[in-house]
């Protein structure tokens, strides 16, 4: 199996330092994982399921009070 077309980019991003490079937060064929450097919260976009998973109390709270219009219903809610 030829895996030469597989390319995984990773980089450190600090939103307080200005606008990022072009970043898609919605899964469009690739996985997207944004995670706090201390692993306290994170965001995972799943390409095939077209779902977004978030973890961490602070991030979940922000999504609850500032729910993006793009998001539909909550599919699975885990225990915190």
C-alpha positions as MATLAB code, in Angstrom:
seq = 'XXXXXXXXXXXXXXXXXXXXXXXXXXXXXXXXXXXXXXXXXXXXXXXXXXXXXXXXXXXXXXXXXXXXXXXXXXXXXXXX';
ca = [
       0.000    0.000    0.000;
       1.444    3.354   -1.040;
       1.266    5.937    1.740;
       3.289    8.646    0.021;
       0.242   10.899   -0.229;
      -0.278   10.842    3.546;
       0.744   14.140    5.076;
       0.158   15.154    8.651;
       0.847   18.729    9.621;
       1.171   19.872   13.176;
       2.058   23.206   14.642;
       1.844   25.270   17.783;
      -0.909   27.852   17.648;
      -1.470   30.645   20.141;
      -4.639   32.652   19.403;
      -3.348   35.539   21.505;
      -0.505   36.144   19.036;
      -2.742   37.072   16.118;
      -4.719   35.401   13.353;
      -3.693   31.836   12.479;
      -2.747   30.420    9.143;
      -5.734   29.165    7.228;
      -7.206   26.580    9.578;
     -10.441   24.694    9.109;
     -12.185   23.868   12.343;
     -14.830   21.791   10.553;
     -13.792   18.309    9.336;
     -13.510   18.281    5.537;
     -11.730   14.995    4.875;
      -9.029   15.176    7.529;
      -8.985   14.843   11.282;
      -8.554   18.095   13.165;
      -7.278   18.035   16.721;
      -6.800   21.158   18.770;
      -5.576   20.507   22.274;
      -4.451   22.655   25.172;
      -0.744   22.291   25.946;
      -1.663   20.902   29.378;
      -4.267   18.525   27.882;
      -6.999   20.147   29.981;
      -9.339   20.647   27.023;
      -9.500   19.844   23.354;
     -11.492   19.678   20.137;
     -11.515   16.825   17.619;
     -13.129   17.020   14.184;
     -13.901   13.574   12.724;
     -13.992   13.527    8.900;
     -16.162   10.474    8.168;
     -18.675   10.953   10.945;
     -18.691   14.707   10.323;
     -18.788   15.209   14.071;
     -16.924   17.382   16.491;
     -15.981   16.176   19.961;
     -14.928   18.520   22.726;
     -13.597   17.793   26.187;
     -12.690   19.784   29.243;
     -15.108   21.645   31.470;
     -14.011   25.159   30.455;
     -14.275   24.477   26.718;
     -17.602   22.665   27.065;
     -18.957   25.614   29.040;
     -17.850   28.062   26.324;
     -19.590   25.982   23.652;
     -22.748   25.890   25.757;
     -22.919   29.676   26.142;
     -21.551   30.523   22.663;
     -22.943   27.693   20.544;
     -21.852   28.057   16.902;
     -24.790   28.235   14.460;
     -23.063   25.622   12.305;
     -23.511   22.975   14.998;
     -26.571   20.781   15.122;
     -27.730   18.696   18.028;
     -25.559   17.057   20.660;
     -25.180   13.417   19.573;
     -23.380   11.949   22.584;
     -22.764   13.536   25.933;
     -20.125   11.879   28.121;
     -19.822   11.984   31.842;
     -17.735   14.790   33.289;
];
